[in-house]
Amino acid sequence: MDAFLHQIVAGLATGGIYASLALAMVMIFNATRLVNFAQGELAMFATYLCWTMLQAGWPYWLAFFATVILSFVLGVVIERVLIRPVERAPVLTTVVVFIGLLLVLNSMAGWIYSYTIKSFPSPFPEKAPFGWHIVSSHELGAIGVTLVVLFLVFLFFRFTPLGLAMRAAAQNPDSSRLVGIRVGWMLALGWGLAAAIGATAGMMVAPIVFLDPNMMTGILLYAFAAALLGGIDSPGGAVIGGFIVGVMENIVGAYLIGTELKLTVALVLIVGVLTVRPAGLFGRTIVQRV
Protein backbone atom coordinates (compact mmCIF):
# COMPACT_ATOMS: atom_id res chain seq x y z
CA MET A 1 0.00 0.00 0.00
CA ASP A 2 2.84 2.40 0.82
CA ALA A 3 4.43 1.69 -2.55
CA PHE A 4 1.14 2.46 -4.32
CA LEU A 5 0.73 5.74 -2.41
CA HIS A 6 4.30 6.67 -3.27
CA GLN A 7 3.58 6.12 -6.96
CA ILE A 8 0.56 8.42 -6.74
CA VAL A 9 2.39 11.20 -4.89
CA ALA A 10 5.43 10.92 -7.16
CA GLY A 11 3.05 10.98 -10.13
CA LEU A 12 1.45 14.17 -8.83
CA ALA A 13 4.91 15.75 -8.47
CA THR A 14 5.99 14.93 -12.02
CA GLY A 15 2.44 15.59 -13.24
CA GLY A 16 2.69 19.13 -11.91
CA ILE A 17 5.84 19.61 -13.98
CA TYR A 18 4.05 18.23 -17.04
CA ALA A 19 1.16 20.57 -16.26
CA SER A 20 3.45 23.62 -16.20
CA LEU A 21 5.04 22.74 -19.53
CA ALA A 22 1.67 21.80 -21.05
CA LEU A 23 0.27 25.17 -19.93
CA ALA A 24 3.17 26.93 -21.66
CA MET A 25 2.48 24.96 -24.85
CA VAL A 26 -1.23 25.81 -24.70
CA MET A 27 -0.44 29.51 -24.30
CA ILE A 28 1.70 29.46 -27.45
CA PHE A 29 -0.90 27.39 -29.30
CA ASN A 30 -3.68 29.86 -28.45
CA ALA A 31 -1.53 32.68 -29.82
CA THR A 32 -0.21 30.99 -32.98
CA ARG A 33 -2.45 27.91 -33.45
CA LEU A 34 0.78 25.91 -33.61
CA VAL A 35 2.64 23.68 -31.15
CA ASN A 36 5.98 25.09 -30.03
CA PHE A 37 8.34 22.12 -30.41
CA ALA A 38 11.14 24.14 -28.79
CA GLN A 39 9.30 24.65 -25.48
CA GLY A 40 11.27 21.90 -23.76
CA GLU A 41 14.60 23.21 -25.04
CA LEU A 42 13.75 26.68 -23.75
CA ALA A 43 13.17 25.16 -20.32
CA MET A 44 16.40 23.17 -20.56
CA PHE A 45 18.48 26.19 -21.52
CA ALA A 46 16.94 28.22 -18.69
CA THR A 47 17.84 25.45 -16.25
CA TYR A 48 21.44 25.64 -17.41
CA LEU A 49 21.39 29.39 -16.76
CA CYS A 50 20.22 28.68 -13.21
CA TRP A 51 22.95 26.04 -12.80
CA THR A 52 25.54 28.60 -13.92
CA MET A 53 24.38 31.06 -11.26
CA LEU A 54 24.44 28.34 -8.61
CA GLN A 55 27.99 27.40 -9.58
CA ALA A 56 28.92 31.07 -9.19
CA GLY A 57 27.73 30.95 -5.59
CA TRP A 58 24.29 32.52 -5.88
CA PRO A 59 21.66 31.45 -3.31
CA TYR A 60 19.19 28.99 -4.83
CA TRP A 61 16.06 31.12 -4.69
CA LEU A 62 17.85 34.21 -5.98
CA ALA A 63 19.10 32.17 -8.95
CA PHE A 64 15.60 30.70 -9.36
CA PHE A 65 13.84 34.05 -9.66
CA ALA A 66 16.64 35.53 -11.78
CA THR A 67 16.25 32.60 -14.17
CA VAL A 68 12.49 33.14 -14.38
CA ILE A 69 13.05 36.81 -15.27
CA LEU A 70 15.76 36.01 -17.83
CA SER A 71 13.51 33.34 -19.38
CA PHE A 72 10.68 35.86 -19.68
CA VAL A 73 12.99 38.29 -21.48
CA LEU A 74 14.30 35.50 -23.73
CA GLY A 75 10.75 34.50 -24.67
CA VAL A 76 9.86 38.08 -25.59
CA VAL A 77 13.03 38.46 -27.69
CA ILE A 78 12.36 35.19 -29.53
CA GLU A 79 8.85 36.30 -30.41
CA ARG A 80 10.04 39.71 -31.59
CA VAL A 81 13.04 38.47 -33.57
CA LEU A 82 12.05 35.02 -34.88
CA ILE A 83 8.28 34.57 -34.72
CA ARG A 84 7.02 38.04 -35.54
CA PRO A 85 8.56 38.14 -39.06
CA VAL A 86 6.88 34.84 -40.05
CA GLU A 87 3.51 35.28 -38.33
CA ARG A 88 1.72 35.62 -41.68
CA ALA A 89 3.87 33.07 -43.47
CA PRO A 90 2.62 29.55 -44.33
CA VAL A 91 2.25 27.14 -41.42
CA LEU A 92 5.19 25.04 -42.56
CA THR A 93 7.48 28.07 -42.32
CA THR A 94 6.64 28.63 -38.66
CA VAL A 95 7.01 24.92 -37.90
CA VAL A 96 10.49 24.98 -39.45
CA VAL A 97 11.37 27.99 -37.27
CA PHE A 98 10.23 26.09 -34.16
CA ILE A 99 12.29 23.03 -35.10
CA GLY A 100 15.29 25.22 -35.94
CA LEU A 101 15.00 26.93 -32.56
CA LEU A 102 14.93 23.51 -30.87
CA LEU A 103 18.13 22.43 -32.65
CA VAL A 104 19.92 25.73 -32.00
CA LEU A 105 19.16 25.74 -28.26
CA ASN A 106 20.13 22.07 -27.90
CA SER A 107 23.38 22.56 -29.79
CA MET A 108 24.24 25.75 -27.90
CA ALA A 109 23.71 24.01 -24.56
CA GLY A 110 25.93 21.12 -25.65
CA TRP A 111 28.59 23.49 -27.00
CA ILE A 112 28.69 25.72 -23.92
CA TYR A 113 28.13 23.15 -21.17
CA SER A 114 29.07 19.87 -22.93
CA TYR A 115 26.85 16.78 -23.03
CA THR A 116 28.14 15.46 -19.71
CA ILE A 117 25.33 14.75 -17.25
CA LYS A 118 25.39 17.13 -14.29
CA SER A 119 23.62 17.03 -10.95
CA PHE A 120 21.23 19.85 -10.14
CA PRO A 121 20.57 20.70 -6.50
CA SER A 122 17.17 20.65 -4.86
CA PRO A 123 16.23 23.58 -2.62
CA PHE A 124 14.32 21.31 -0.28
CA PRO A 125 15.69 19.27 2.67
CA GLU A 126 16.82 15.70 2.11
CA LYS A 127 14.38 14.28 4.66
CA ALA A 128 10.64 14.54 4.11
CA PRO A 129 8.66 16.44 6.77
CA PHE A 130 6.86 14.62 9.59
CA GLY A 131 8.95 11.51 8.98
CA TRP A 132 7.00 10.52 5.85
CA HIS A 133 8.68 7.71 3.97
CA ILE A 134 6.33 7.44 1.02
CA VAL A 135 7.28 10.81 -0.44
CA SER A 136 10.46 12.87 -0.67
CA SER A 137 10.71 16.51 0.29
CA HIS A 138 11.55 17.44 -3.31
CA GLU A 139 8.39 15.78 -4.58
CA LEU A 140 6.32 17.71 -2.04
CA GLY A 141 8.20 20.90 -2.82
CA ALA A 142 7.75 20.45 -6.57
CA ILE A 143 4.00 20.01 -6.08
CA GLY A 144 3.89 23.14 -3.92
CA VAL A 145 5.91 25.29 -6.36
CA THR A 146 3.83 24.08 -9.29
CA LEU A 147 0.54 24.84 -7.56
CA VAL A 148 1.75 28.32 -6.58
CA VAL A 149 2.84 29.08 -10.16
CA LEU A 150 -0.44 27.81 -11.63
CA PHE A 151 -2.47 29.78 -9.07
CA LEU A 152 -0.56 32.99 -9.84
CA VAL A 153 -1.08 32.45 -13.57
CA PHE A 154 -4.80 31.95 -12.96
CA LEU A 155 -5.03 35.17 -10.94
CA PHE A 156 -3.06 37.05 -13.59
CA PHE A 157 -5.29 36.03 -16.48
CA ARG A 158 -8.52 36.25 -14.53
CA PHE A 159 -8.22 39.49 -12.58
CA THR A 160 -5.57 41.79 -14.10
CA PRO A 161 -6.20 44.15 -17.06
CA LEU A 162 -2.98 42.99 -18.75
CA GLY A 163 -3.94 39.34 -18.39
CA LEU A 164 -7.40 39.98 -19.81
CA ALA A 165 -5.84 41.90 -22.71
CA MET A 166 -3.50 38.99 -23.44
CA ARG A 167 -6.41 36.55 -23.44
CA ALA A 168 -8.38 38.78 -25.78
CA ALA A 169 -5.42 39.21 -28.15
CA ALA A 170 -4.92 35.45 -28.35
CA GLN A 171 -8.59 34.62 -28.89
CA ASN A 172 -9.62 37.42 -31.27
CA PRO A 173 -6.76 39.60 -32.55
CA ASP A 174 -8.85 41.66 -34.98
CA SER A 175 -11.47 42.69 -32.43
CA SER A 176 -8.73 43.38 -29.88
CA ARG A 177 -7.05 45.82 -32.25
CA LEU A 178 -10.34 47.66 -32.71
CA VAL A 179 -10.53 48.39 -28.96
CA GLY A 180 -6.94 49.60 -28.77
CA ILE A 181 -5.07 46.50 -27.56
CA ARG A 182 -1.54 46.22 -28.93
CA VAL A 183 -1.88 42.64 -30.10
CA GLY A 184 1.73 42.22 -31.17
CA TRP A 185 3.09 43.09 -27.76
CA MET A 186 0.44 41.01 -26.01
CA LEU A 187 1.59 37.97 -27.98
CA ALA A 188 5.22 38.77 -27.15
CA LEU A 189 4.36 38.95 -23.45
CA GLY A 190 2.56 35.63 -23.81
CA TRP A 191 5.73 34.07 -25.21
CA GLY A 192 7.69 35.53 -22.31
CA LEU A 193 5.25 34.16 -19.76
CA ALA A 194 5.28 30.73 -21.41
CA ALA A 195 9.09 30.69 -21.32
CA ALA A 196 9.08 31.65 -17.62
CA ILE A 197 6.59 28.90 -16.75
CA GLY A 198 8.64 26.38 -18.72
CA ALA A 199 11.79 27.48 -16.87
CA THR A 200 10.07 26.73 -13.57
CA ALA A 201 9.23 23.24 -14.81
CA GLY A 202 12.82 22.68 -15.93
CA MET A 203 14.29 23.70 -12.56
CA MET A 204 11.87 21.46 -10.70
CA VAL A 205 12.50 18.38 -12.85
CA ALA A 206 16.31 18.73 -13.12
CA PRO A 207 17.03 17.26 -9.65
CA ILE A 208 15.03 14.17 -10.68
CA VAL A 209 16.31 13.49 -14.20
CA PHE A 210 19.71 15.25 -13.87
CA LEU A 211 20.90 18.03 -16.15
CA ASP A 212 21.93 17.50 -19.76
CA PRO A 213 20.94 19.05 -23.11
CA ASN A 214 18.46 16.24 -23.87
CA MET A 215 16.79 16.19 -20.44
CA MET A 216 13.48 17.63 -21.65
CA THR A 217 12.89 15.36 -24.65
CA GLY A 218 10.73 12.83 -22.80
CA ILE A 219 9.25 15.50 -20.53
CA LEU A 220 8.04 17.46 -23.58
CA LEU A 221 6.35 14.33 -24.95
CA TYR A 222 4.48 13.81 -21.68
CA ALA A 223 3.54 17.50 -21.58
CA PHE A 224 2.23 17.29 -25.14
CA ALA A 225 0.15 14.26 -24.17
CA ALA A 226 -1.17 16.22 -21.17
CA ALA A 227 -2.08 19.21 -23.34
CA LEU A 228 -3.92 16.99 -25.83
CA LEU A 229 -5.69 15.06 -23.08
CA GLY A 230 -6.94 18.19 -21.35
CA GLY A 231 -7.55 20.14 -24.53
CA ILE A 232 -4.84 21.85 -26.57
CA ASP A 233 -6.76 25.17 -26.39
CA SER A 234 -7.75 24.86 -22.71
CA PRO A 235 -5.24 26.13 -20.09
CA GLY A 236 -7.19 24.57 -17.24
CA GLY A 237 -7.54 21.32 -19.15
CA ALA A 238 -3.79 21.20 -19.76
CA VAL A 239 -3.16 21.49 -16.01
CA ILE A 240 -5.59 18.70 -15.16
CA GLY A 241 -4.20 16.61 -18.01
CA GLY A 242 -0.69 17.04 -16.63
CA PHE A 243 -1.61 15.60 -13.24
CA ILE A 244 -3.55 12.74 -14.88
CA VAL A 245 -0.63 11.85 -17.14
CA GLY A 246 1.85 11.99 -14.25
CA VAL A 247 -0.13 9.60 -12.06
CA MET A 248 -1.00 7.30 -14.97
CA GLU A 249 2.63 7.15 -16.11
CA ASN A 250 3.83 6.06 -12.67
CA ILE A 251 1.12 3.51 -11.99
CA VAL A 252 1.19 1.92 -15.45
CA GLY A 253 5.00 1.92 -15.49
CA ALA A 254 5.29 0.39 -12.01
CA TYR A 255 2.58 -2.28 -12.21
CA LEU A 256 1.89 -3.05 -15.89
CA ILE A 257 4.69 -2.43 -18.39
CA GLY A 258 7.81 -1.59 -16.38
CA THR A 259 9.80 1.61 -16.15
CA GLU A 260 11.69 0.97 -19.40
CA LEU A 261 8.51 1.34 -21.46
CA LYS A 262 6.90 4.23 -19.58
CA LEU A 263 7.37 6.57 -22.54
CA THR A 264 4.90 4.48 -24.52
CA VAL A 265 2.18 5.71 -22.15
CA ALA A 266 2.53 9.20 -23.64
CA LEU A 267 2.52 7.84 -27.20
CA VAL A 268 -0.59 5.74 -26.57
CA LEU A 269 -2.35 8.73 -24.98
CA ILE A 270 -1.48 10.99 -27.91
CA VAL A 271 -2.73 8.52 -30.52
CA GLY A 272 -5.80 7.59 -28.45
CA VAL A 273 -6.90 11.19 -27.82
CA LEU A 274 -6.37 12.22 -31.45
CA THR A 275 -8.38 9.19 -32.57
CA VAL A 276 -11.25 9.22 -30.07
CA ARG A 277 -11.59 12.82 -28.89
CA PRO A 278 -9.31 15.26 -30.76
CA ALA A 279 -10.58 18.25 -28.73
CA GLY A 280 -9.51 16.62 -25.45
CA LEU A 281 -11.49 16.45 -22.22
CA PHE A 282 -12.03 20.21 -21.86
CA GLY A 283 -11.19 21.59 -25.30
CA ARG A 284 -13.62 23.26 -27.65
CA THR A 285 -14.88 21.56 -30.79
CA ILE A 286 -14.94 24.28 -33.45
CA VAL A 287 -17.42 23.83 -36.26
CA GLN A 288 -16.98 25.95 -39.39
CA ARG A 289 -19.44 26.45 -42.21
CA VAL A 290 -17.91 25.69 -45.58
C-alpha positions in Angstrom: 0.0 0.0 0.0 2.8 2.4 0.8 4.4 1.7 -2.5 1.1 2.5 -4.3 0.7 5.7 -2.4 4.3 6.7 -3.3 3.6 6.1 -7.0 0.6 8.4 -6.7 2.4 11.2 -4.9 5.4 10.9 -7.2 3.1 11.0 -10.1 1.5 14.2 -8.8 4.9 15.8 -8.5 6.0 14.9 -12.0 2.4 15.6 -13.2 2.7 19.1 -11.9 5.8 19.6 -14.0 4.1 18.2 -17.0 1.2 20.6 -16.3 3.5 23.6 -16.2 5.0 22.7 -19.5 1.7 21.8 -21.0 0.3 25.2 -19.9 3.2 26.9 -21.7 2.5 25.0 -24.8 -1.2 25.8 -24.7 -0.4 29.5 -24.3 1.7 29.5 -27.5 -0.9 27.4 -29.3 -3.7 29.9 -28.5 -1.5 32.7 -29.8 -0.2 31.0 -33.0 -2.4 27.9 -33.5 0.8 25.9 -33.6 2.6 23.7 -31.2 6.0 25.1 -30.0 8.3 22.1 -30.4 11.1 24.1 -28.8 9.3 24.6 -25.5 11.3 21.9 -23.8 14.6 23.2 -25.0 13.8 26.7 -23.8 13.2 25.2 -20.3 16.4 23.2 -20.6 18.5 26.2 -21.5 16.9 28.2 -18.7 17.8 25.4 -16.3 21.4 25.6 -17.4 21.4 29.4 -16.8 20.2 28.7 -13.2 23.0 26.0 -12.8 25.5 28.6 -13.9 24.4 31.1 -11.3 24.4 28.3 -8.6 28.0 27.4 -9.6 28.9 31.1 -9.2 27.7 31.0 -5.6 24.3 32.5 -5.9 21.7 31.5 -3.3 19.2 29.0 -4.8 16.1 31.1 -4.7 17.9 34.2 -6.0 19.1 32.2 -8.9 15.6 30.7 -9.4 13.8 34.1 -9.7 16.6 35.5 -11.8 16.2 32.6 -14.2 12.5 33.1 -14.4 13.1 36.8 -15.3 15.8 36.0 -17.8 13.5 33.3 -19.4 10.7 35.9 -19.7 13.0 38.3 -21.5 14.3 35.5 -23.7 10.8 34.5 -24.7 9.9 38.1 -25.6 13.0 38.5 -27.7 12.4 35.2 -29.5 8.8 36.3 -30.4 10.0 39.7 -31.6 13.0 38.5 -33.6 12.0 35.0 -34.9 8.3 34.6 -34.7 7.0 38.0 -35.5 8.6 38.1 -39.1 6.9 34.8 -40.1 3.5 35.3 -38.3 1.7 35.6 -41.7 3.9 33.1 -43.5 2.6 29.5 -44.3 2.2 27.1 -41.4 5.2 25.0 -42.6 7.5 28.1 -42.3 6.6 28.6 -38.7 7.0 24.9 -37.9 10.5 25.0 -39.4 11.4 28.0 -37.3 10.2 26.1 -34.2 12.3 23.0 -35.1 15.3 25.2 -35.9 15.0 26.9 -32.6 14.9 23.5 -30.9 18.1 22.4 -32.6 19.9 25.7 -32.0 19.2 25.7 -28.3 20.1 22.1 -27.9 23.4 22.6 -29.8 24.2 25.7 -27.9 23.7 24.0 -24.6 25.9 21.1 -25.6 28.6 23.5 -27.0 28.7 25.7 -23.9 28.1 23.1 -21.2 29.1 19.9 -22.9 26.9 16.8 -23.0 28.1 15.5 -19.7 25.3 14.8 -17.2 25.4 17.1 -14.3 23.6 17.0 -10.9 21.2 19.9 -10.1 20.6 20.7 -6.5 17.2 20.6 -4.9 16.2 23.6 -2.6 14.3 21.3 -0.3 15.7 19.3 2.7 16.8 15.7 2.1 14.4 14.3 4.7 10.6 14.5 4.1 8.7 16.4 6.8 6.9 14.6 9.6 8.9 11.5 9.0 7.0 10.5 5.8 8.7 7.7 4.0 6.3 7.4 1.0 7.3 10.8 -0.4 10.5 12.9 -0.7 10.7 16.5 0.3 11.6 17.4 -3.3 8.4 15.8 -4.6 6.3 17.7 -2.0 8.2 20.9 -2.8 7.8 20.5 -6.6 4.0 20.0 -6.1 3.9 23.1 -3.9 5.9 25.3 -6.4 3.8 24.1 -9.3 0.5 24.8 -7.6 1.8 28.3 -6.6 2.8 29.1 -10.2 -0.4 27.8 -11.6 -2.5 29.8 -9.1 -0.6 33.0 -9.8 -1.1 32.5 -13.6 -4.8 32.0 -13.0 -5.0 35.2 -10.9 -3.1 37.1 -13.6 -5.3 36.0 -16.5 -8.5 36.3 -14.5 -8.2 39.5 -12.6 -5.6 41.8 -14.1 -6.2 44.1 -17.1 -3.0 43.0 -18.7 -3.9 39.3 -18.4 -7.4 40.0 -19.8 -5.8 41.9 -22.7 -3.5 39.0 -23.4 -6.4 36.5 -23.4 -8.4 38.8 -25.8 -5.4 39.2 -28.1 -4.9 35.4 -28.3 -8.6 34.6 -28.9 -9.6 37.4 -31.3 -6.8 39.6 -32.5 -8.8 41.7 -35.0 -11.5 42.7 -32.4 -8.7 43.4 -29.9 -7.0 45.8 -32.3 -10.3 47.7 -32.7 -10.5 48.4 -29.0 -6.9 49.6 -28.8 -5.1 46.5 -27.6 -1.5 46.2 -28.9 -1.9 42.6 -30.1 1.7 42.2 -31.2 3.1 43.1 -27.8 0.4 41.0 -26.0 1.6 38.0 -28.0 5.2 38.8 -27.1 4.4 38.9 -23.4 2.6 35.6 -23.8 5.7 34.1 -25.2 7.7 35.5 -22.3 5.3 34.2 -19.8 5.3 30.7 -21.4 9.1 30.7 -21.3 9.1 31.7 -17.6 6.6 28.9 -16.8 8.6 26.4 -18.7 11.8 27.5 -16.9 10.1 26.7 -13.6 9.2 23.2 -14.8 12.8 22.7 -15.9 14.3 23.7 -12.6 11.9 21.5 -10.7 12.5 18.4 -12.8 16.3 18.7 -13.1 17.0 17.3 -9.7 15.0 14.2 -10.7 16.3 13.5 -14.2 19.7 15.3 -13.9 20.9 18.0 -16.2 21.9 17.5 -19.8 20.9 19.1 -23.1 18.5 16.2 -23.9 16.8 16.2 -20.4 13.5 17.6 -21.7 12.9 15.4 -24.6 10.7 12.8 -22.8 9.2 15.5 -20.5 8.0 17.5 -23.6 6.4 14.3 -25.0 4.5 13.8 -21.7 3.5 17.5 -21.6 2.2 17.3 -25.1 0.1 14.3 -24.2 -1.2 16.2 -21.2 -2.1 19.2 -23.3 -3.9 17.0 -25.8 -5.7 15.1 -23.1 -6.9 18.2 -21.3 -7.6 20.1 -24.5 -4.8 21.9 -26.6 -6.8 25.2 -26.4 -7.8 24.9 -22.7 -5.2 26.1 -20.1 -7.2 24.6 -17.2 -7.5 21.3 -19.1 -3.8 21.2 -19.8 -3.2 21.5 -16.0 -5.6 18.7 -15.2 -4.2 16.6 -18.0 -0.7 17.0 -16.6 -1.6 15.6 -13.2 -3.5 12.7 -14.9 -0.6 11.8 -17.1 1.9 12.0 -14.3 -0.1 9.6 -12.1 -1.0 7.3 -15.0 2.6 7.1 -16.1 3.8 6.1 -12.7 1.1 3.5 -12.0 1.2 1.9 -15.4 5.0 1.9 -15.5 5.3 0.4 -12.0 2.6 -2.3 -12.2 1.9 -3.1 -15.9 4.7 -2.4 -18.4 7.8 -1.6 -16.4 9.8 1.6 -16.1 11.7 1.0 -19.4 8.5 1.3 -21.5 6.9 4.2 -19.6 7.4 6.6 -22.5 4.9 4.5 -24.5 2.2 5.7 -22.2 2.5 9.2 -23.6 2.5 7.8 -27.2 -0.6 5.7 -26.6 -2.3 8.7 -25.0 -1.5 11.0 -27.9 -2.7 8.5 -30.5 -5.8 7.6 -28.4 -6.9 11.2 -27.8 -6.4 12.2 -31.4 -8.4 9.2 -32.6 -11.3 9.2 -30.1 -11.6 12.8 -28.9 -9.3 15.3 -30.8 -10.6 18.2 -28.7 -9.5 16.6 -25.4 -11.5 16.5 -22.2 -12.0 20.2 -21.9 -11.2 21.6 -25.3 -13.6 23.3 -27.7 -14.9 21.6 -30.8 -14.9 24.3 -33.4 -17.4 23.8 -36.3 -17.0 26.0 -39.4 -19.4 26.4 -42.2 -17.9 25.7 -45.6 
